[in-house]
Amino acid sequence: MKVDIKFTAVFEEAKEGGYIAYLEEMPGVNTQGETLEEAKTNLKEAFRLVIETQRSLKNEETGGRNVIKEVFVEPCKGSISKRFHLSTGAPDGYSNQTPFGVFYSSYFLS
C-alpha cells in the first residue's frame, strides 16, 4: 500500500535573487535555488538526505542493542485533494504569493 504524506513547502524570494525553500513540518529540510523549479528539486533532495542521515545515525546509535523496528504508516483521513491553505485560500497544488512575499505550495514528495 502506497501512502502519500503531504508537507507544506515554503518558497521565499531571496533578496540576492533566487528562492529559499523549506518544509514547515520538517526542521532541517531547507535549501535554495536560482529558480523556483530548482528550489523545488533541491527541496526534494534535501528531504531525502535528512531522512537517510537520520536513519544512518539511528542505526549507529542502536548498533549492538536489541531493538525492534517497524514501518510507521499514518493513513490519510478524508479527502486531502479538497484542502485549502489557510494562509492564501488557494486550493492544494497551486502556488500563491502572500502579502509577505512567501509562496506556499503543497505537493507530494515521491
VMD Tcl script that builds the backbone (N, CA, C; Angstrom):
set m [mol new atoms 330]
animate dup $m
set s [atomselect $m all]
$s set {name element resname resid chain x y z} {
  {N N MET 1 A 0.836 -1.174 0.000}
  {CA C MET 1 A 0.000 0.000 0.000}
  {C C MET 1 A 0.882 1.239 0.000}
  {N N LYS 2 A 0.661 2.106 -0.957}
  {CA C LYS 2 A 1.400 3.361 -1.033}
  {C C LYS 2 A 0.614 4.438 -0.315}
  {N N VAL 3 A 1.290 5.146 0.580}
  {CA C VAL 3 A 0.667 6.242 1.304}
  {C C VAL 3 A 1.439 7.510 0.987}
  {N N ASP 4 A 0.745 8.528 0.525}
  {CA C ASP 4 A 1.364 9.819 0.283}
  {C C ASP 4 A 1.167 10.692 1.505}
  {N N ILE 5 A 2.251 11.253 1.998}
  {CA C ILE 5 A 2.193 12.168 3.127}
  {C C ILE 5 A 2.432 13.561 2.581}
  {N N LYS 6 A 1.600 14.491 2.973}
  {CA C LYS 6 A 1.730 15.858 2.476}
  {C C LYS 6 A 2.511 16.725 3.447}
  {N N PHE 7 A 3.386 17.546 2.896}
  {CA C PHE 7 A 4.105 18.554 3.645}
  {C C PHE 7 A 3.822 19.904 2.992}
  {N N THR 8 A 4.022 20.961 3.737}
  {CA C THR 8 A 3.863 22.301 3.184}
  {C C THR 8 A 5.235 22.848 2.829}
  {N N ALA 9 A 5.460 23.040 1.551}
  {CA C ALA 9 A 6.716 23.618 1.066}
  {C C ALA 9 A 6.552 25.124 0.996}
  {N N VAL 10 A 7.526 25.853 1.527}
  {CA C VAL 10 A 7.501 27.306 1.512}
  {C C VAL 10 A 8.655 27.788 0.648}
  {N N PHE 11 A 8.358 28.671 -0.297}
  {CA C PHE 11 A 9.362 29.237 -1.195}
  {C C PHE 11 A 9.344 30.749 -1.024}
  {N N GLU 12 A 10.461 31.290 -0.602}
  {CA C GLU 12 A 10.553 32.723 -0.349}
  {C C GLU 12 A 11.595 33.332 -1.280}
  {N N GLU 13 A 11.215 34.420 -1.931}
  {CA C GLU 13 A 12.167 35.089 -2.809}
  {C C GLU 13 A 13.290 35.678 -1.960}
  {N N ALA 14 A 14.537 35.380 -2.326}
  {CA C ALA 14 A 15.702 35.882 -1.603}
  {C C ALA 14 A 16.059 37.279 -2.108}
  {N N LYS 15 A 16.554 38.130 -1.225}
  {CA C LYS 15 A 16.933 39.494 -1.598}
  {C C LYS 15 A 17.985 39.501 -2.698}
  {N N GLU 16 A 18.912 38.556 -2.622}
  {CA C GLU 16 A 20.011 38.491 -3.587}
  {C C GLU 16 A 19.647 37.731 -4.858}
  {N N GLY 17 A 18.393 37.343 -4.970}
  {CA C GLY 17 A 17.919 36.602 -6.132}
  {C C GLY 17 A 17.701 35.143 -5.804}
  {N N GLY 18 A 16.900 34.475 -6.579}
  {CA C GLY 18 A 16.598 33.069 -6.346}
  {C C GLY 18 A 15.562 32.894 -5.244}
  {N N TYR 19 A 15.497 31.677 -4.726}
  {CA C TYR 19 A 14.500 31.325 -3.725}
  {C C TYR 19 A 15.121 30.551 -2.574}
  {N N ILE 20 A 14.593 30.789 -1.389}
  {CA C ILE 20 A 14.887 29.983 -0.201}
  {C C ILE 20 A 13.696 29.049 -0.052}
  {N N ALA 21 A 13.943 27.781 0.264}
  {CA C ALA 21 A 12.849 26.813 0.360}
  {C C ALA 21 A 13.005 25.959 1.611}
  {N N TYR 22 A 11.875 25.618 2.232}
  {CA C TYR 22 A 11.895 24.713 3.376}
  {C C TYR 22 A 10.539 24.049 3.540}
  {N N LEU 23 A 10.519 22.962 4.320}
  {CA C LEU 23 A 9.275 22.288 4.677}
  {C C LEU 23 A 8.884 22.752 6.069}
  {N N GLU 24 A 7.675 23.268 6.207}
  {CA C GLU 24 A 7.221 23.780 7.502}
  {C C GLU 24 A 7.240 22.711 8.590}
  {N N GLU 25 A 6.881 21.487 8.240}
  {CA C GLU 25 A 6.703 20.431 9.238}
  {C C GLU 25 A 7.972 19.645 9.545}
  {N N MET 26 A 9.059 19.893 8.827}
  {CA C MET 26 A 10.283 19.087 8.993}
  {C C MET 26 A 11.492 19.980 9.246}
  {N N PRO 27 A 11.847 20.209 10.510}
  {CA C PRO 27 A 13.034 21.015 10.791}
  {C C PRO 27 A 14.265 20.418 10.107}
  {N N GLY 28 A 15.085 21.269 9.559}
  {CA C GLY 28 A 16.310 20.813 8.918}
  {C C GLY 28 A 16.190 20.586 7.431}
  {N N VAL 29 A 14.965 20.537 6.914}
  {CA C VAL 29 A 14.782 20.357 5.476}
  {C C VAL 29 A 14.633 21.744 4.855}
  {N N ASN 30 A 15.765 22.281 4.398}
  {CA C ASN 30 A 15.762 23.602 3.778}
  {C C ASN 30 A 16.849 23.662 2.722}
  {N N THR 31 A 16.676 24.565 1.775}
  {CA C THR 31 A 17.606 24.659 0.652}
  {C C THR 31 A 17.385 25.986 -0.056}
  {N N GLN 32 A 17.955 26.110 -1.226}
  {CA C GLN 32 A 17.768 27.304 -2.057}
  {C C GLN 32 A 17.902 26.917 -3.516}
  {N N GLY 33 A 17.561 27.822 -4.399}
  {CA C GLY 33 A 17.703 27.587 -5.832}
  {C C GLY 33 A 17.621 28.902 -6.589}
  {N N GLU 34 A 18.250 28.937 -7.743}
  {CA C GLU 34 A 18.224 30.139 -8.571}
  {C C GLU 34 A 16.827 30.387 -9.148}
  {N N THR 35 A 16.106 29.295 -9.439}
  {CA C THR 35 A 14.746 29.392 -9.954}
  {C C THR 35 A 13.813 28.643 -9.012}
  {N N LEU 36 A 12.518 28.883 -9.162}
  {CA C LEU 36 A 11.542 28.170 -8.341}
  {C C LEU 36 A 11.619 26.674 -8.604}
  {N N GLU 37 A 11.767 26.290 -9.868}
  {CA C GLU 37 A 11.865 24.868 -10.223}
  {C C GLU 37 A 13.100 24.223 -9.588}
  {N N GLU 38 A 14.236 24.920 -9.615}
  {CA C GLU 38 A 15.461 24.394 -8.999}
  {C C GLU 38 A 15.292 24.276 -7.483}
  {N N ALA 39 A 14.628 25.245 -6.863}
  {CA C ALA 39 A 14.389 25.187 -5.419}
  {C C ALA 39 A 13.507 23.986 -5.069}
  {N N LYS 40 A 12.492 23.694 -5.903}
  {CA C LYS 40 A 11.629 22.533 -5.662}
  {C C LYS 40 A 12.425 21.229 -5.780}
  {N N THR 41 A 13.257 21.136 -6.804}
  {CA C THR 41 A 14.093 19.939 -6.997}
  {C C THR 41 A 15.052 19.772 -5.824}
  {N N ASN 42 A 15.688 20.862 -5.421}
  {CA C ASN 42 A 16.635 20.812 -4.297}
  {C C ASN 42 A 15.946 20.464 -2.991}
  {N N LEU 43 A 14.686 20.914 -2.823}
  {CA C LEU 43 A 13.953 20.616 -1.599}
  {C C LEU 43 A 13.649 19.127 -1.487}
  {N N LYS 44 A 13.296 18.498 -2.595}
  {CA C LYS 44 A 13.064 17.046 -2.585}
  {C C LYS 44 A 14.341 16.305 -2.195}
  {N N GLU 45 A 15.471 16.736 -2.732}
  {CA C GLU 45 A 16.748 16.113 -2.404}
  {C C GLU 45 A 17.107 16.350 -0.933}
  {N N ALA 46 A 16.869 17.552 -0.424}
  {CA C ALA 46 A 17.138 17.843 0.986}
  {C C ALA 46 A 16.302 16.948 1.893}
  {N N PHE 47 A 15.038 16.739 1.520}
  {CA C PHE 47 A 14.160 15.860 2.289}
  {C C PHE 47 A 14.731 14.441 2.348}
  {N N ARG 48 A 15.109 13.912 1.178}
  {CA C ARG 48 A 15.670 12.555 1.127}
  {C C ARG 48 A 16.952 12.441 1.963}
  {N N LEU 49 A 17.811 13.451 1.872}
  {CA C LEU 49 A 19.076 13.418 2.610}
  {C C LEU 49 A 18.853 13.460 4.119}
  {N N VAL 50 A 17.892 14.261 4.582}
  {CA C VAL 50 A 17.610 14.317 6.018}
  {C C VAL 50 A 17.107 12.958 6.504}
  {N N ILE 51 A 16.211 12.336 5.763}
  {CA C ILE 51 A 15.689 11.019 6.154}
  {C C ILE 51 A 16.812 9.978 6.160}
  {N N GLU 52 A 17.622 9.936 5.096}
  {CA C GLU 52 A 18.734 8.972 5.022}
  {C C GLU 52 A 19.727 9.186 6.159}
  {N N THR 53 A 20.045 10.433 6.452}
  {CA C THR 53 A 21.004 10.744 7.516}
  {C C THR 53 A 20.464 10.321 8.871}
  {N N GLN 54 A 19.194 10.616 9.141}
  {CA C GLN 54 A 18.583 10.218 10.410}
  {C C GLN 54 A 18.598 8.698 10.576}
  {N N ARG 55 A 18.263 7.981 9.513}
  {CA C ARG 55 A 18.279 6.514 9.586}
  {C C ARG 55 A 19.682 6.004 9.882}
  {N N SER 56 A 20.656 6.558 9.198}
  {CA C SER 56 A 22.038 6.134 9.393}
  {C C SER 56 A 22.513 6.417 10.820}
  {N N LEU 57 A 22.217 7.611 11.323}
  {CA C LEU 57 A 22.623 7.975 12.687}
  {C C LEU 57 A 21.963 7.076 13.727}
  {N N LYS 58 A 20.684 6.790 13.533}
  {CA C LYS 58 A 19.968 5.936 14.490}
  {C C LYS 58 A 20.470 4.495 14.421}
  {N N ASN 59 A 20.838 4.012 13.230}
  {CA C ASN 59 A 21.406 2.669 13.117}
  {C C ASN 59 A 22.725 2.571 13.871}
  {N N GLU 60 A 23.549 3.607 13.757}
  {CA C GLU 60 A 24.821 3.626 14.503}
  {C C GLU 60 A 24.561 3.695 16.003}
  {N N GLU 61 A 23.608 4.514 16.392}
  {CA C GLU 61 A 23.286 4.725 17.798}
  {C C GLU 61 A 22.754 3.459 18.460}
  {N N THR 62 A 21.953 2.679 17.740}
  {CA C THR 62 A 21.345 1.483 18.324}
  {C C THR 62 A 22.135 0.216 18.014}
  {N N GLY 63 A 23.241 0.340 17.300}
  {CA C GLY 63 A 24.048 -0.825 16.930}
  {C C GLY 63 A 24.424 -1.662 18.145}
  {N N GLY 64 A 24.216 -2.970 18.044}
  {CA C GLY 64 A 24.564 -3.873 19.137}
  {C C GLY 64 A 23.480 -4.033 20.192}
  {N N ARG 65 A 22.483 -3.155 20.193}
  {CA C ARG 65 A 21.391 -3.271 21.162}
  {C C ARG 65 A 20.229 -4.030 20.534}
  {N N ASN 66 A 19.438 -4.664 21.376}
  {CA C ASN 66 A 18.270 -5.403 20.920}
  {C C ASN 66 A 17.102 -4.425 20.760}
  {N N VAL 67 A 16.803 -4.036 19.514}
  {CA C VAL 67 A 15.723 -3.083 19.247}
  {C C VAL 67 A 14.742 -3.682 18.250}
  {N N ILE 68 A 13.535 -3.196 18.274}
  {CA C ILE 68 A 12.507 -3.595 17.314}
  {C C ILE 68 A 12.237 -2.389 16.421}
  {N N LYS 69 A 12.269 -2.602 15.128}
  {CA C LYS 69 A 11.968 -1.531 14.176}
  {C C LYS 69 A 10.779 -1.953 13.332}
  {N N GLU 70 A 9.868 -1.016 13.106}
  {CA C GLU 70 A 8.690 -1.253 12.294}
  {C C GLU 70 A 8.514 -0.101 11.316}
  {N N VAL 71 A 7.818 -0.377 10.244}
  {CA C VAL 71 A 7.431 0.679 9.317}
  {C C VAL 71 A 6.229 1.386 9.925}
  {N N PHE 72 A 6.313 2.697 10.013}
  {CA C PHE 72 A 5.224 3.509 10.578}
  {C C PHE 72 A 4.439 4.124 9.437}
  {N N VAL 73 A 3.135 3.881 9.424}
  {CA C VAL 73 A 2.269 4.437 8.389}
  {C C VAL 73 A 1.119 5.148 9.074}
  {N N GLU 74 A 0.938 6.402 8.741}
  {CA C GLU 74 A -0.201 7.168 9.244}
  {C C GLU 74 A -1.148 7.384 8.078}
  {N N PRO 75 A -2.276 6.665 8.044}
  {CA C PRO 75 A -3.197 6.812 6.913}
  {C C PRO 75 A -3.790 8.213 6.863}
  {N N CYS 76 A -3.986 8.687 5.653}
  {CA C CYS 76 A -4.619 9.987 5.445}
  {C C CYS 76 A -6.109 9.846 5.706}
  {N N LYS 77 A -6.675 10.788 6.415}
  {CA C LYS 77 A -8.097 10.750 6.729}
  {C C LYS 77 A -8.824 11.750 5.846}
  {N N GLY 78 A -9.909 11.345 5.240}
  {CA C GLY 78 A -10.702 12.241 4.422}
  {C C GLY 78 A -10.053 12.515 3.082}
  {N N SER 79 A -10.603 13.468 2.393}
  {CA C SER 79 A -10.119 13.811 1.069}
  {C C SER 79 A -9.117 14.949 1.167}
  {N N ILE 80 A -7.854 14.634 0.931}
  {CA C ILE 80 A -6.839 15.675 1.038}
  {C C ILE 80 A -6.786 16.530 -0.207}
  {N N SER 81 A -7.408 16.093 -1.291}
  {CA C SER 81 A -7.367 16.886 -2.519}
  {C C SER 81 A -8.282 18.114 -2.433}
  {N N LYS 82 A -9.161 18.167 -1.448}
  {CA C LYS 82 A -10.087 19.287 -1.307}
  {C C LYS 82 A -9.611 20.310 -0.270}
  {N N ARG 83 A -8.412 20.108 0.288}
  {CA C ARG 83 A -7.896 21.016 1.315}
  {C C ARG 83 A -7.546 22.371 0.728}
  {N N PHE 84 A -7.688 23.408 1.530}
  {CA C PHE 84 A -7.279 24.741 1.121}
  {C C PHE 84 A -6.263 25.262 2.117}
  {N N HIS 85 A -5.365 26.107 1.650}
  {CA C HIS 85 A -4.372 26.703 2.535}
  {C C HIS 85 A -5.010 27.829 3.324}
  {N N LEU 86 A -4.810 27.808 4.625}
  {CA C LEU 86 A -5.369 28.858 5.461}
  {C C LEU 86 A -4.710 30.204 5.158}
  {N N SER 87 A -3.434 30.179 4.751}
  {CA C SER 87 A -2.705 31.430 4.547}
  {C C SER 87 A -3.149 32.165 3.296}
  {N N THR 88 A -3.586 31.428 2.251}
  {CA C THR 88 A -3.893 32.084 0.980}
  {C C THR 88 A -5.288 31.789 0.468}
  {N N GLY 89 A -5.920 30.728 0.983}
  {CA C GLY 89 A -7.219 30.326 0.465}
  {C C GLY 89 A -7.126 29.606 -0.859}
  {N N ALA 90 A -5.905 29.287 -1.293}
  {CA C ALA 90 A -5.713 28.624 -2.588}
  {C C ALA 90 A -5.887 27.125 -2.433}
  {N N PRO 91 A -6.445 26.462 -3.443}
  {CA C PRO 91 A -6.543 25.001 -3.388}
  {C C PRO 91 A -5.161 24.362 -3.432}
  {N N ASP 92 A -5.059 23.152 -2.922}
  {CA C ASP 92 A -3.793 22.417 -2.968}
  {C C ASP 92 A -3.269 22.344 -4.388}
  {N N GLY 93 A -1.947 22.352 -4.507}
  {CA C GLY 93 A -1.319 22.220 -5.803}
  {C C GLY 93 A -1.087 23.552 -6.499}
  {N N TYR 94 A -1.584 24.631 -5.919}
  {CA C TYR 94 A -1.402 25.954 -6.503}
  {C C TYR 94 A -0.427 26.745 -5.636}
  {N N SER 95 A 0.392 27.540 -6.277}
  {CA C SER 95 A 1.287 28.421 -5.544}
  {C C SER 95 A 0.744 29.835 -5.627}
  {N N ASN 96 A 0.656 30.477 -4.524}
  {CA C ASN 96 A 0.196 31.861 -4.485}
  {C C ASN 96 A 1.191 32.686 -3.695}
  {N N GLN 97 A 1.338 33.930 -4.079}
  {CA C GLN 97 A 2.174 34.824 -3.310}
  {C C GLN 97 A 1.307 35.461 -2.250}
  {N N THR 98 A 1.779 35.410 -1.017}
  {CA C THR 98 A 1.056 36.033 0.080}
  {C C THR 98 A 1.453 37.502 0.133}
  {N N PRO 99 A 0.782 38.294 0.953}
  {CA C PRO 99 A 1.175 39.696 1.086}
  {C C PRO 99 A 2.614 39.848 1.602}
  {N N PHE 100 A 3.176 38.805 2.163}
  {CA C PHE 100 A 4.521 38.874 2.719}
  {C C PHE 100 A 5.576 38.395 1.733}
  {N N GLY 101 A 5.194 38.063 0.518}
  {CA C GLY 101 A 6.159 37.654 -0.493}
  {C C GLY 101 A 6.573 36.200 -0.402}
  {N N VAL 102 A 5.853 35.384 0.344}
  {CA C VAL 102 A 6.202 33.972 0.511}
  {C C VAL 102 A 5.232 33.139 -0.306}
  {N N PHE 103 A 5.756 32.173 -1.035}
  {CA C PHE 103 A 4.935 31.277 -1.824}
  {C C PHE 103 A 4.678 30.012 -1.010}
  {N N TYR 104 A 3.438 29.582 -0.926}
  {CA C TYR 104 A 3.088 28.325 -0.275}
  {C C TYR 104 A 2.617 27.367 -1.342}
  {N N SER 105 A 3.084 26.142 -1.274}
  {CA C SER 105 A 2.669 25.160 -2.258}
  {C C SER 105 A 2.690 23.788 -1.614}
  {N N SER 106 A 1.599 23.047 -1.718}
  {CA C SER 106 A 1.586 21.671 -1.225}
  {C C SER 106 A 1.738 20.744 -2.414}
  {N N TYR 107 A 2.617 19.767 -2.289}
  {CA C TYR 107 A 2.744 18.770 -3.329}
  {C C TYR 107 A 3.296 17.496 -2.709}
  {N N PHE 108 A 3.127 16.411 -3.414}
  {CA C PHE 108 A 3.605 15.128 -2.909}
  {C C PHE 108 A 5.083 14.983 -3.189}
  {N N LEU 109 A 5.827 14.522 -2.211}
  {CA C LEU 109 A 7.236 14.196 -2.396}
  {C C LEU 109 A 7.306 12.716 -2.711}
  {N N SER 110 A 7.585 12.372 -3.947}
  {CA C SER 110 A 7.608 10.962 -4.309}
  {C C SER 110 A 8.933 10.594 -4.927}
}
mol reanalyze $m
mol bondsrecalc $m
mol representation Tube
mol addrep $m
